[in-house]
């Protein structure tokens, strides 16, 4: 078969066009978003930025404005940003350029406080340059809502997509800040959910954060499908300790757990709340199997004393047979253990008897540490998800972390 110069030119143009399309971020989805968890691995270079890459993929697949429809909306609430995560901000700017409305909410830490104002200037310049890009900073000395303590802050880490990758109302809840340290030095987690009711709840919370009306007792709680969210600060109560005491039973399982016993796993950056430690100890005393991986505590008060009380409680001898508590201390790498890394993840896994149902798998995660600041002072989110698939993804991550400690 004879190929003409015209055919060669046409084929060349086609190949160039195809290559250009492959290099351009997709604004229409090839596959819809599915619920699931993502984790970084600070010890594997190709997986260090797994969470950021997942988020950037969703940003790049968020559709812009067309003749037939308006652009989608991306909302971000984040504690810390640094230029080492420039790629994520670049993705948000690309989205704004194609007509996506971008709303970025940041804490005053690393933006308005002395020594960091260049970041605030940078984002304000983006706001002036791109009509659909807007940024807001929480006031110095408080969160956007939380204002009880001078160290109150917006500790949230979530992304909301009105539309992305062919799906509507997508929530991404992460434990990771937007900086290099959270990728290469810490363990972190994120969960993606397509859930209309949950999205609407997070949206209402985001709007309240944006309004910056202070409250010592915000305490928003909402449920939708397999998910439930608590938004802080709360002036009273402890949903983690209360849930462990009320909803977890230690025996009777036939398909999950170990020999019918419920397994409780904790991976936590800051573990300072004595009430949560007491609830975990009681579960072990009733026969549950409890594993707690926690990060090295702060070396100053009151956090050091709070951590010592938590550890002492978890190490108390059990009074009944069958249950067990194991503690795993994470922290910076050492000569004895160069693979050791800090835990920045924040999750609680329950595999067994929960909420009156046996053989249940549940995940609690979010920006919420087991600290009093997360409970009473900060803008935070705690998310519960009932899902065997997502639980097992977290369980795999937990086992991976333990293998390095």
PyMOL commands that set and color helices and strands:
alter all, ss='L'
color gray80, all
select helices_A, chain A and resi 5-23+45-47+50-60+83-97+117-129+180-184+196-211+239-247+274-286+303-314+372-376+388-402
alter helices_A, ss='H'
color red, helices_A
select strands_A, chain A and resi 36-39+73-78+101-106+133-137+157-164+167-174+186-187+189-194+220-224+227-232+248-249+263-268+289-295+324-330+342-343+346-354+357-366+380-386
alter strands_A, ss='S'
color yellow, strands_A
deselect
rebuild
show_as cartoon
